[in-house]
Amino acid sequence: MCSNFQPIKRDRQEWVKQHFDCDLPADDWRPETYPTYPALFIYLNDGKPRNECY
C-alpha cells in the first residue's frame, strides 16, 4: 500500500503562521510527497508547534 500527500503551498504561509506559529521553509519542495521523499512536517514538541523537514 502506498500513500502520497500534497504538501501545503507557499501561498498558505500566513495560515501556517497563524495556526502553528512557524514559517514555511524557503526551500522548494515537490508538489506531491510519497514515501521516502523529504517533506515538511509540523508537530508539537512540549506543546509548542515545531516544523521539521524529513
C-alpha positions as CSV (number, residue, x, y, z in Angstrom):
1,M,0.0,0.0,0.0
2,C,1.3,3.4,-0.9
3,S,0.4,6.9,0.4
4,N,1.0,10.3,-1.1
5,F,0.4,13.7,0.2
6,Q,0.1,17.2,-1.3
7,P,2.3,19.5,0.8
8,I,0.9,22.8,1.8
9,K,1.5,25.5,-0.8
10,R,3.8,28.5,-0.1
11,D,0.9,30.9,-0.6
12,R,-0.6,29.5,2.7
13,Q,2.3,30.9,4.7
14,E,0.1,33.3,6.7
15,W,-2.3,30.4,7.6
16,V,0.6,28.3,8.8
17,K,2.0,31.2,10.8
18,Q,-1.4,32.0,12.4
19,H,-2.2,28.3,13.3
20,F,1.2,26.9,14.1
21,D,3.3,30.0,14.8
22,C,6.1,28.8,12.5
23,D,7.3,29.7,9.0
24,L,7.4,27.5,5.9
25,P,11.0,26.8,4.7
26,A,12.3,28.9,1.9
27,D,13.5,25.7,0.1
28,D,11.4,24.3,-2.8
29,W,9.7,21.0,-2.3
30,R,7.9,18.6,-4.6
31,P,4.3,19.2,-5.4
32,E,3.5,15.7,-4.2
33,T,5.1,13.6,-1.4
34,Y,5.4,9.9,-1.5
35,P,7.2,7.5,1.0
36,T,11.0,8.2,1.1
37,Y,10.5,11.8,-0.2
38,P,11.7,14.6,2.1
39,A,8.8,16.7,3.3
40,L,7.9,19.3,5.8
41,F,6.1,18.2,9.0
42,I,4.7,20.3,11.7
43,Y,4.3,18.7,15.0
44,L,4.0,19.5,18.7
45,N,7.1,19.4,20.9
46,D,6.3,20.0,24.6
47,G,3.0,21.6,23.4
48,K,4.7,24.0,21.0
49,P,4.5,23.7,17.2
50,R,7.7,22.9,15.5
51,N,8.4,22.3,11.9
52,E,11.0,19.8,10.5
53,C,11.9,18.6,7.1
54,Y,12.4,14.8,6.9
